[in-house]
Amino acid sequence: MVKSNLTTVAPLKTLKAEILKSSVSRTPSKRRDRINQTLEFTQAKKKTSMTEEDTDKLKSYLTSEMVSSITLAEAINIMHNLAVQEVERNIEEMSDEEKDSALEELQSKVDKASAENREGKTEE
């Protein structure tokens, strides 16, 4: 029998589990084993009600549905956000020397492109 404390009210699920455990512990071993197997099967069934194949189909359908409704602007925004996240991760992992080197390299590329752009405008 489950002891009840009037000052503390146990959640219903916990109380139910305690009752089942106490009643199972008093039953003969063969019956107790069958009850435990039934309880385990019921809990496992609740967790995995879909087959793995059905779950994969569902994922595929949901992905297709999401992708088919994305506009070009949204796709560009998604790609930009992914790139920003990747840059943040990479910078966090870089040493100060690597950061300085990368900054110098990228700054020289920007300067070169800017100079080429100016030369193109003066030729026109």
CORNORHU-V834374 format. One record per residue. RES is the residue in three letters. OMEGA is omega in degrees with one decimal (999 if undefined). Layout:
# CORNORHU-V834374
RES_OMEGA + RES_OMEGA
This chain:
# CORNORHU-V834374
MET_-178.2 + VAL_178.2 + LYS_-178.8 + SER_175.9 + ASN_-175.1 + LEU_-178.9 + THR_-179.7 + THR_178.7 + VAL_-179.8 + ALA_175.6 + PRO_-174.8 + LEU_-179.4 + LYS_179.3 + THR_179.2 + LEU_178.9 + LYS_179.5 + ALA_178.4 + GLU_179.2 + ILE_178.8 + LEU_-179.6 + LYS_-178.0 + SER_179.9 + SER_178.6 + VAL_-177.4 + SER_180.0 + ARG_-177.9 + THR_177.2 + PRO_-170.3 + SER_-179.8 + LYS_179.7 + ARG_178.9 + ARG_178.3 + ASP_178.3 + ARG_178.8 + ILE_178.9 + ASN_178.0 + GLN_178.8 + THR_178.3 + LEU_179.4 + GLU_179.8 + PHE_-179.8 + THR_178.9 + GLN_178.9 + ALA_-179.9 + LYS_178.4 + LYS_-177.8 + LYS_-175.6 + THR_-179.6 + SER_178.1 + MET_174.2 + THR_179.4 + GLU_178.8 + GLU_178.6 + ASP_177.6 + THR_177.9 + ASP_177.2 + LYS_179.8 + LEU_178.1 + LYS_-179.4 + SER_179.8 + TYR_-180.0 + LEU_178.1 + THR_178.8 + SER_179.9 + GLU_-179.8 + MET_-177.3 + VAL_-177.3 + SER_-178.2 + SER_-178.9 + ILE_176.6 + THR_179.3 + LEU_179.3 + ALA_178.2 + GLU_178.4 + ALA_178.6 + ILE_178.7 + ASN_178.5 + ILE_179.7 + MET_178.4 + HIS_-179.9 + ASN_177.0 + LEU_178.9 + ALA_178.9 + VAL_179.1 + GLN_179.6 + GLU_178.3 + VAL_179.0 + GLU_179.0 + ARG_-177.9 + ASN_-179.3 + ILE_178.1 + GLU_-177.0 + GLU_-177.0 + MET_173.0 + SER_178.8 + ASP_178.8 + GLU_178.7 + GLU_178.6 + LYS_179.4 + ASP_-179.5 + SER_-179.9 + ALA_178.9 + LEU_179.4 + GLU_-179.1 + GLU_-178.8 + LEU_178.2 + GLN_178.8 + SER_176.6 + LYS_179.7 + VAL_179.5 + ASP_179.5 + LYS_179.3 + ALA_179.0 + SER_178.8 + ALA_178.6 + GLU_179.4 + ASN_178.4 + ARG_179.8 + GLU_178.8 + GLY_179.9 + LYS_-179.6 + THR_178.1 + GLU_-177.6 + GLU_999
